[in-house]
Amino acid sequence: MRKYDYLVVGAGFFGAVFAHEAQKRGCKCLVVERRNHIGGNAFTDTIKDIHVHQYGAHIFHTANKKIWDYVSMFASFNHYVNAPIANYKGELYNLPFNMNTFYQLWKVKTPEEARAKIEEQKQKYAHIKEPRNLEEQALVLGGEDVYEKLIKGYSEKQWGMKATEIPAFVIRRLPFRFTFDNNYFNDPYQGIPTGGYTLLFEKLLEGIEVVLNSDFLKEKEYYLPLASKIVYTGAIDAYFDYCYGALCYRSLEFKHNQMENVDNYQGNAVINYTDVQTPYTRIIEHKHFEFGSQPDTVVTYEYPAAWDQNNEPYYPVNNLENNTLYQQYKLLADKEHNVIFGGRLAEYTYYDMDKVVASALRYFDK
Ligand SMILES: Cc1cc2nc3c(=O)[nH]c(=O)nc-3n(C[C@H](O)[C@H](O)[C@H](O)COP(=O)(O)OP(=O)(O)OC[C@H]3O[C@@H](n4cnc5c(N)ncnc54)[C@H](O)[C@@H]3O)c2cc1C
């Protein structure tokens, strides 16, 4: 006798939204999560009364009003706007590349002056007709200063290889903005859930049975007979026991640092370190996501890292080889008629949160 309609593997955005919607329609769900908390990578822990983004800065942003209205049913979102700063060897620049950045780089004050300066910088590389790697691509698109100070070191750290080894397709265009606008995202809806993301997940999962610290793949024999259908949001290659080999990821290490009696460490939520010598790519000061006025602070250093099966997969490496391998797994997944594969790990795709919410909701449009 099956006890549940759905066994949902993973309590991240895909799993939690799916379980919520299924329950709303009268289905009984069991959510199984191998970590010791709900929320997936969007989980926030509360330390010193500050909501700490344990797995890197998570800013909710979307152009889809339906998705914004949907998540707003489970949290009230504040008016945080992401406006990161780049620190290159102690020089500070606004991101994304905009008139403030161009002033800081070259002291140009008008869009016309900025355009002329960028054209002058690009001229030197106009002979490169088919860029062979990220370095050539960035030089062709933006010239030397932007590349050297704001792209090269950051990209090399992120990818763990020289810019001349990173494929050119990684940068298709450089989003130059000829206004004094530091808002990183172009979406009309943006914010951070007041009280942290975990609260939002608690609301989504209200009334639903959740088992933490349990790896579905290690306890399959126990879980499989319990439900008629499975919603699987873990890694697709792990589901099939890596039968065709492992898909590649980039990983990250987070070092959280609590600072007593420091009410404001860096004056901004996100500061990127764009030189290659500094080993981390970003420092996040969490209280600034919520305009916090606590007497203490918590900061997180984000270090890009190589991935193996013992650490967390964060970013899929969607090159031809891995995408081909994924397609092989996808063919197997299509034959599992009572399993829904959803979310970033099961679909081997980098998804922003709004896209994951949308993709879980799509199952209920049908
Ligand atoms: C550093 C970083 C920063 C990001 N910043 C942003 C941002 O600013 N804005 C934005 O929109 N998006 C951001 N994202 C993307 C965001 O994290 C994802 O969109 C979202 O987490 C995807 O949700 P998901 O449910 O697919 O996966 P996850 O959140 O990864 O949830 C999957 C869950 O399944 C669990 N699981 C896996 N295998 C098993 C198993 N075998 N048994 C039991 N449980 C299992 C995992 O432990 C995990 O909790 C960021 C991602 C990263 C890595």
Ligand as a Chemical Component Dictionary entry (heavy atoms), coordinates in Angstrom:
data_LIG
# 
_chem_comp.id                   LIG 
_chem_comp.type                 NON-POLYMER 
_chem_comp.pdbx_formal_charge   0 
_chem_comp.three_letter_code    LIG 
# 
loop_
_chem_comp_atom.comp_id 
_chem_comp_atom.atom_id 
_chem_comp_atom.alt_atom_id 
_chem_comp_atom.type_symbol 
_chem_comp_atom.charge 
_chem_comp_atom.model_Cartn_x 
_chem_comp_atom.model_Cartn_y 
_chem_comp_atom.model_Cartn_z 
_chem_comp_atom.pdbx_ordinal 
LIG C1  C1  C 0 26.712 30.690 -5.539 1  
LIG C2  C2  C 0 25.342 30.767 -6.134 2  
LIG C3  C3  C 0 24.670 31.968 -6.134 3  
LIG C4  C4  C 0 23.389 32.054 -6.681 4  
LIG N1  N1  N 0 22.767 33.255 -6.672 5  
LIG C5  C5  C 0 21.543 33.363 -7.211 6  
LIG C6  C6  C 0 20.872 34.635 -7.219 7  
LIG O1  O1  O 0 21.395 35.647 -6.743 8  
LIG N2  N2  N 0 19.629 34.689 -7.789 9  
LIG C7  C7  C 0 19.010 33.585 -8.326 10 
LIG O2  O2  O 0 17.888 33.695 -8.810 11 
LIG N3  N3  N 0 19.635 32.368 -8.317 12 
LIG C8  C8  C 0 20.860 32.234 -7.768 13 
LIG N4  N4  N 0 21.482 31.016 -7.747 14 
LIG C9  C9  C 0 20.769 29.831 -8.290 15 
LIG C10 C10 C 0 19.889 29.139 -7.226 16 
LIG O3  O3  O 0 20.697 28.634 -6.196 17 
LIG C11 C11 C 0 19.105 28.005 -7.897 18 
LIG O4  O4  O 0 18.230 28.539 -8.855 19 
LIG C12 C12 C 0 18.247 27.167 -6.942 20 
LIG O5  O5  O 0 18.961 26.786 -5.808 21 
LIG C13 C13 C 0 17.808 25.920 -7.664 22 
LIG O6  O6  O 0 16.876 25.208 -6.884 23 
LIG P1  P1  P 0 16.803 23.642 -7.030 24 
LIG O7  O7  O 0 15.646 23.184 -6.209 25 
LIG O8  O8  O 0 16.856 23.245 -8.443 26 
LIG O9  O9  O 0 18.189 23.102 -6.440 27 
LIG P2  P2  P 0 18.846 23.150 -4.932 28 
LIG O10 O10 O 0 18.544 24.450 -4.321 29 
LIG O11 O11 O 0 20.216 22.724 -5.137 30 
LIG O12 O12 O 0 17.988 22.013 -4.214 31 
LIG C14 C14 C 0 18.194 20.647 -4.459 32 
LIG C15 C15 C 0 18.174 19.925 -3.111 33 
LIG O13 O13 O 0 18.182 18.515 -3.337 34 
LIG C16 C16 C 0 18.958 17.906 -2.330 35 
LIG N5  N5  N 0 19.387 16.587 -2.817 36 
LIG C17 C17 C 0 20.203 16.326 -3.860 37 
LIG N6  N6  N 0 20.380 14.980 -3.970 38 
LIG C18 C18 C 0 19.660 14.401 -2.985 39 
LIG C19 C19 C 0 19.460 13.047 -2.577 40 
LIG N7  N7  N 0 20.052 12.041 -3.222 41 
LIG N8  N8  N 0 18.673 12.807 -1.507 42 
LIG C20 C20 C 0 18.072 13.820 -0.829 43 
LIG N9  N9  N 0 18.243 15.131 -1.169 44 
LIG C21 C21 C 0 19.023 15.413 -2.247 45 
LIG C22 C22 C 0 20.111 18.872 -2.148 46 
LIG O14 O14 O 0 20.719 18.682 -0.885 47 
LIG C23 C23 C 0 19.409 20.239 -2.269 48 
LIG O15 O15 O 0 19.010 20.734 -1.012 49 
LIG C24 C24 C 0 22.779 30.900 -7.238 50 
LIG C25 C25 C 0 23.471 29.684 -7.254 51 
LIG C26 C26 C 0 24.738 29.623 -6.719 52 
LIG C27 C27 C 0 25.480 28.310 -6.757 53 
# 
loop_
_chem_comp_bond.comp_id 
_chem_comp_bond.atom_id_1 
_chem_comp_bond.atom_id_2 
_chem_comp_bond.value_order 
_chem_comp_bond.pdbx_ordinal 
LIG C1  C2  SING 1  
LIG C2  C3  SING 2  
LIG C2  C26 DOUB 3  
LIG C3  C4  DOUB 4  
LIG C4  N1  SING 5  
LIG C4  C24 SING 6  
LIG N1  C5  DOUB 7  
LIG C5  C6  SING 8  
LIG C5  C8  SING 9  
LIG C6  O1  DOUB 10 
LIG C6  N2  SING 11 
LIG N2  C7  SING 12 
LIG C7  O2  DOUB 13 
LIG C7  N3  SING 14 
LIG N3  C8  DOUB 15 
LIG C8  N4  SING 16 
LIG N4  C9  SING 17 
LIG N4  C24 SING 18 
LIG C9  C10 SING 19 
LIG C10 O3  SING 20 
LIG C10 C11 SING 21 
LIG C11 O4  SING 22 
LIG C11 C12 SING 23 
LIG C12 O5  SING 24 
LIG C12 C13 SING 25 
LIG C13 O6  SING 26 
LIG O6  P1  SING 27 
LIG P1  O7  DOUB 28 
LIG P1  O8  SING 29 
LIG P1  O9  SING 30 
LIG O9  P2  SING 31 
LIG P2  O10 DOUB 32 
LIG P2  O11 SING 33 
LIG P2  O12 SING 34 
LIG O12 C14 SING 35 
LIG C14 C15 SING 36 
LIG C15 O13 SING 37 
LIG C15 C23 SING 38 
LIG O13 C16 SING 39 
LIG C16 N5  SING 40 
LIG C16 C22 SING 41 
LIG N5  C17 SING 42 
LIG N5  C21 SING 43 
LIG C17 N6  DOUB 44 
LIG N6  C18 SING 45 
LIG C18 C19 SING 46 
LIG C18 C21 DOUB 47 
LIG C19 N7  SING 48 
LIG C19 N8  DOUB 49 
LIG N8  C20 SING 50 
LIG C20 N9  DOUB 51 
LIG N9  C21 SING 52 
LIG C22 O14 SING 53 
LIG C22 C23 SING 54 
LIG C23 O15 SING 55 
LIG C24 C25 DOUB 56 
LIG C25 C26 SING 57 
LIG C26 C27 SING 58 
# 
